[in-house]
Amino acid sequence: MAVVLGPVLKFCGAEDGHWIVSALVVYTDDIPATGAASGGLAVPMERHSLGERALKGVTYKIDTFRMRVPQAAADGHCSYRIGEHTHDFTVPAAGHPPTCAYASCNGFSDPKKIKDYGHKKNAMWSRMDQNHARRPYHLLLMGGDQLYSDAMWHGKLLKTWAASPSSSKVTQKPMTAALQREIDDFFFQAYLSAWAQPELARMLATVPTVMMWDDHDIIDGWGSYPKEFQSCGVFQGIYDIARRHFLLFQQHAADASAMPQKLPDQPGHSYALRVGDCGILALDLRSERSTEQVMSPAAWNAVYAWLEQQRELRHLLVMSSIPVVHPDFSTLEMLLCALPGRQELEDDLKDHWLSRSHQWERLRLIHRLQEWSAAHGSRVTIL
């Protein structure tokens, strides 16, 4: 067997005294041996195919293995084998809150910067791995930019499109099949190469993840561009490709309907988890983002409906890929609007919660969380 990527663990919830984890692998041959055990007892592994993918003449297969591990009165361990290698992860005691690690921005917006760091480019992952060895993490929360797509613009066809006049970008018909293949190949290869780095791979194989994407998983500044660019055929095509890979690699789902814990009645991908008296709410701040809104009213209603259903929730962790507390650059944003040649900087400023377009939406979020916290006697922490 030739495992190209994985296993990558994803936390799928805790129910009926079980810790449910999915393990994703990308491989080129068959997987001859699998198995899992916890506390001396065998743990069933449900195998699901997420399809195949051809790249440069090689056919890659993508599978997930779901494990339901019984929780006990104390922390336990689950040892599992997929193919030739054995890994393990720690399961918290039943009813106890999980020990969490947090990560975001796994990469470089400028690929040239990687050379400046050399072998230290993954130093933070190595440090996290050392901490995990001393006191095991139960969950790894990943709050955005799990992948940096910026190098996508170096592709031959996309580079040509980017160099064309702005007017033709906006009026151009949906992207060609050749350009679509180029971008699709880029995203698939980017996940394989970025997540197979040893320092990151060790963490992904030993701590179940809770991931939510941000702009670099799509396009730098996605949602903060003018409407005519945001809605043009190539931009929308890139989003669709990025979304498919986000669902596949980060959510272990073939499509949005199969995404675990996704909140109902919403256009985006926000989801929530309950672990004993601790809750995790992952907000999708990119799928519906525009210069007028961060999330639609329907998406916010889905979030607040889930919150109102919770009882005896002692601590809520809210994952916000855009920092809720941040220096206020709204005045600078306003000044830049009057200056020519400053659109790129203006896009960066519009990306913040305190942008003039998003200030009131941010304030409503803060007020609703405060009101819910006071009404339910629950602590809220925004990550």
C-alpha positions in Angstrom: 0.0 0.0 0.0 1.2 3.5 -0.7 -0.5 6.0 1.6 0.1 9.5 0.2 -1.7 11.4 2.9 -3.0 10.6 6.4 -4.5 9.4 8.5 -6.1 12.8 9.2 -8.4 12.6 12.2 -11.7 14.5 12.5 -13.9 14.7 15.6 -17.5 13.7 14.8 -19.1 14.2 18.2 -19.7 12.4 21.5 -22.9 10.5 22.0 -24.2 7.6 24.1 -20.9 7.4 26.0 -18.8 7.1 22.8 -16.1 9.4 21.3 -16.6 9.3 17.5 -13.6 9.9 15.3 -13.1 9.7 11.5 -9.7 9.0 9.9 -9.1 10.0 6.3 -6.4 8.5 4.1 -5.4 9.1 0.5 -3.7 6.1 -1.1 -2.8 4.6 -4.4 -3.1 0.8 -3.7 -5.3 -1.3 -1.5 -5.3 -1.1 2.3 -4.6 -4.6 3.5 -4.8 -4.2 7.2 -6.9 -2.1 9.5 -7.9 -2.4 13.2 -8.5 -0.4 16.3 -8.6 -1.2 20.1 -9.2 0.7 23.3 -8.8 -0.6 26.8 -8.1 -4.1 25.5 -11.4 -4.2 23.5 -11.7 -4.1 19.7 -13.2 -0.9 18.2 -15.1 -1.4 14.9 -13.9 0.7 12.0 -16.6 1.6 9.4 -15.0 2.2 6.0 -16.5 4.7 3.6 -15.2 5.7 0.2 -15.1 9.4 -0.8 -14.2 8.6 -4.3 -11.1 8.6 -6.6 -9.0 11.3 -8.1 -6.7 11.2 -11.1 -3.6 13.4 -11.1 -0.7 13.3 -13.5 -1.6 9.8 -14.5 -1.9 8.4 -11.0 -5.3 7.4 -9.5 -5.7 8.3 -5.9 -8.4 6.8 -3.6 -9.8 8.6 -0.7 -11.4 6.6 2.2 -12.5 7.4 5.8 -12.6 5.0 8.7 -15.1 5.9 11.5 -14.4 4.7 15.0 -16.8 4.8 18.0 -14.6 4.6 21.1 -16.2 3.9 24.5 -15.5 6.5 27.1 -14.6 5.5 30.6 -14.3 7.1 34.0 -10.8 8.2 33.2 -8.9 9.2 30.1 -8.3 6.4 27.7 -6.5 5.7 24.5 -7.4 4.3 21.2 -4.8 2.6 19.1 -5.6 2.2 15.4 -3.9 0.8 12.4 -4.5 1.7 8.7 -2.1 -0.2 6.5 1.4 -0.5 7.7 1.5 2.1 10.5 -0.2 2.3 14.0 -1.2 5.5 15.7 -3.2 6.4 18.8 -5.3 9.2 20.2 -6.5 10.1 23.7 -10.1 9.9 24.6 -11.4 12.1 27.5 -13.2 10.7 30.5 -17.0 10.5 30.1 -18.6 13.8 30.9 -15.3 15.7 31.2 -14.4 18.7 29.0 -11.7 18.1 26.4 -8.2 19.4 26.5 -7.8 21.5 23.3 -5.1 22.9 21.2 -5.7 25.7 18.7 -4.0 26.4 15.4 -4.6 28.7 12.4 -2.7 30.1 9.4 -0.9 27.0 8.5 1.4 28.4 5.7 2.7 31.4 4.0 0.9 33.9 1.8 4.1 34.4 -0.1 5.7 31.1 -1.0 9.1 32.8 -1.3 9.1 33.4 2.4 9.3 29.7 3.1 13.0 29.8 2.2 13.6 32.4 5.0 12.6 29.9 7.6 14.2 26.8 6.2 13.9 23.8 8.5 12.2 26.0 11.1 9.1 26.6 9.0 7.1 24.1 11.1 8.6 25.0 14.5 5.2 25.7 16.0 3.9 22.3 15.0 6.9 20.7 16.6 6.3 22.6 19.8 2.7 21.5 19.8 3.8 17.9 19.3 6.1 18.2 22.3 3.3 19.6 24.5 1.0 16.8 23.3 3.6 14.3 24.4 3.6 15.8 27.9 -0.1 16.3 28.3 -2.2 14.8 25.5 -4.7 16.9 23.7 -8.2 15.5 23.1 -9.0 17.9 20.3 -7.2 20.1 17.8 -9.2 23.2 16.9 -8.1 24.7 13.5 -9.6 28.1 13.0 -8.9 28.8 9.3 -6.2 28.9 6.6 -5.5 25.2 7.0 -4.2 25.6 3.4 -2.7 28.6 1.6 -3.9 28.8 -2.0 -1.9 31.8 -3.0 0.5 29.8 -5.2 -2.5 29.0 -7.3 -2.0 32.3 -9.2 1.3 31.0 -10.6 -0.6 28.5 -12.8 -0.2 29.1 -16.5 -3.9 29.6 -17.4 -4.9 31.4 -14.2 -1.9 33.7 -14.4 -2.9 34.7 -18.0 -6.5 35.4 -16.8 -5.2 37.5 -13.9 -3.1 39.6 -16.3 -6.1 40.4 -18.5 -7.9 43.8 -18.2 -10.4 44.1 -15.3 -13.3 44.6 -17.7 -12.7 41.2 -19.4 -12.4 39.5 -16.1 -15.9 40.6 -15.1 -17.6 39.9 -18.4 -15.8 36.7 -19.2 -18.0 33.6 -19.4 -17.6 30.8 -16.8 -14.1 29.3 -16.7 -12.9 26.9 -19.3 -12.6 23.2 -18.7 -8.8 23.5 -19.0 -8.6 26.3 -16.4 -10.9 24.3 -14.1 -8.6 21.3 -14.3 -5.6 23.4 -13.5 -7.2 24.8 -10.4 -8.7 21.5 -9.3 -5.3 19.8 -9.7 -3.7 22.6 -7.7 -6.0 22.3 -4.7 -5.7 18.5 -4.6 -1.9 18.6 -4.8 -1.7 21.5 -2.3 -3.5 19.5 0.4 -1.4 16.4 -0.3 1.9 18.3 0.0 1.0 20.7 2.8 -0.6 18.1 5.1 2.0 15.4 4.5 4.8 17.5 6.2 6.0 15.3 9.1 5.5 17.8 11.9 1.9 18.5 10.9 1.2 14.9 9.9 2.0 13.7 13.4 -0.5 16.0 15.0 -3.3 15.2 12.4 -2.8 11.5 13.0 -2.9 11.7 16.8 -5.4 14.4 17.7 -9.0 14.6 16.2 -9.5 17.9 14.5 -12.3 20.5 14.4 -11.7 22.7 11.4 -13.4 25.7 9.8 -12.0 27.4 6.7 -11.0 31.0 6.1 -10.0 33.1 3.1 -6.7 31.5 2.2 -8.4 28.1 1.9 -10.2 29.8 -1.0 -8.7 33.1 -2.2 -6.9 35.7 -0.1 -9.6 38.2 0.9 -12.5 36.1 -0.3 -15.8 38.0 0.3 -14.1 41.4 0.5 -13.8 42.0 -3.2 -16.2 44.2 -5.2 -19.4 42.4 -6.2 -18.5 42.3 -9.9 -15.3 40.4 -9.2 -16.9 38.2 -6.5 -19.6 37.0 -8.8 -17.6 36.6 -12.0 -17.3 33.1 -13.5 -13.7 32.4 -12.6 -14.0 33.6 -9.0 -17.1 31.5 -8.5 -15.5 28.5 -10.2 -12.5 28.8 -7.8 -14.8 29.0 -4.8 -16.7 25.8 -5.9 -13.4 23.9 -6.3 -12.1 25.2 -3.0 -15.3 24.3 -1.3 -15.3 20.7 -2.6 -11.8 20.2 -1.3 -12.7 21.9 2.1 -15.5 19.4 2.5 -13.4 16.5 1.4 -10.2 17.1 3.5 -11.4 19.2 6.4 -14.9 17.8 6.9 -14.5 14.2 5.5 -17.6 14.7 3.4 -18.3 14.1 -0.2 -20.8 17.0 -0.2 -22.4 19.5 2.2 -25.3 17.2 3.0 -22.9 14.6 4.4 -21.0 17.1 6.6 -21.2 16.0 10.3 -22.9 18.3 12.8 -23.7 21.0 10.2 -26.4 23.3 11.5 -29.7 22.9 9.6 -31.5 25.6 7.5 -28.4 27.6 6.6 -26.7 28.3 3.3 -23.2 28.0 4.8 -21.2 25.4 6.7 -21.4 26.5 10.4 -21.5 23.5 12.7 -21.6 22.8 16.4 -20.5 20.1 18.8 -21.5 19.2 22.4 -19.0 17.4 24.7 -20.5 17.0 28.1 -21.1 20.4 29.5 -18.7 22.0 26.9 -19.8 23.2 23.5 -17.9 24.2 20.3 -19.5 26.4 17.7 -17.6 26.8 14.4 -18.8 29.8 12.4 -18.5 29.8 8.7 -17.5 33.4 8.0 -16.6 32.9 4.3 -19.3 31.1 2.4 -21.7 34.0 2.3 -19.3 36.8 2.9 -19.7 40.0 0.8 -19.0 43.7 1.3 -22.4 44.0 2.9 -22.5 41.0 5.2 -20.4 38.3 6.9 -23.2 35.7 7.3 -26.8 35.8 6.1 -29.8 36.2 8.5 -30.7 32.5 7.8 -27.2 31.5 9.0 -27.3 33.6 12.1 -30.8 32.2 12.9 -29.4 28.6 12.6 -26.6 29.5 15.1 -28.9 31.1 17.6 -31.5 28.3 17.3 -28.8 25.8 18.3 -27.7 27.9 21.2 -31.3 28.2 22.5 -31.6 24.4 22.5 -28.6 23.9 24.8 -29.2 23.1 28.4 -26.6 22.9 31.2 -23.8 24.1 28.9 -21.1 25.4 31.2 -18.6 26.7 28.6 -19.0 27.6 25.0 -16.1 27.9 22.6 -16.9 30.1 19.6 -14.5 29.7 16.7 -14.2 33.0 14.7 -11.7 32.9 11.9 -11.9 36.8 11.8 -10.6 38.2 15.1 -13.6 39.8 17.0 -11.1 41.9 19.1 -8.8 43.8 16.7 -7.5 47.3 16.2 -10.0 49.6 14.6 -8.8 50.5 11.1 -12.2 51.8 9.8 -10.9 55.4 9.6 -7.9 54.3 7.5 -10.2 52.2 5.4 -12.3 55.3 4.7 -9.2 57.4 3.7 -7.9 54.7 1.4 -11.2 54.8 -0.5 -10.2 58.2 -1.8 -6.7 57.2 -2.9 -5.9 55.6 -6.3 -4.0 52.3 -6.4 -4.8 51.3 -2.8 -7.5 48.7 -3.6 -5.4 45.8 -2.3 -4.9 47.4 1.1 -8.5 48.4 1.2 -9.6 44.8 0.6 -7.5 43.7 3.6 -9.1 46.3 5.8 -12.6 45.3 4.6 -11.8 41.8 5.8 -12.0 42.7 9.4 -15.0 42.6 11.7 -14.5 46.3 12.5 -14.8 47.3 8.8 -17.5 49.9 8.3 -19.6 47.3 6.5 -19.5 44.7 9.3 -19.3 46.7 12.6 -23.0 46.3 13.4 -23.1 42.6 12.5 -20.1 42.2 14.9 -21.9 44.2 17.6 -25.0 42.0 17.3 -22.9 38.9 17.7 -21.3 40.2 20.8 -24.7 41.3 22.3 -26.4 38.0 21.5 -23.6 36.0 23.1 -23.6 38.2 26.2 -27.4 37.9 26.5 -27.3 34.1 26.0 -24.4 33.8 28.5 -26.3 35.8 31.2 -29.6 33.9 30.6 -28.0 30.4 30.7 -25.2 31.1 33.2 -22.7 29.9 30.7 -19.1 31.1 30.0 -18.3 32.1 26.4 -14.8 32.2 25.0 -14.2 33.5 21.4 -11.3 31.9 19.7 
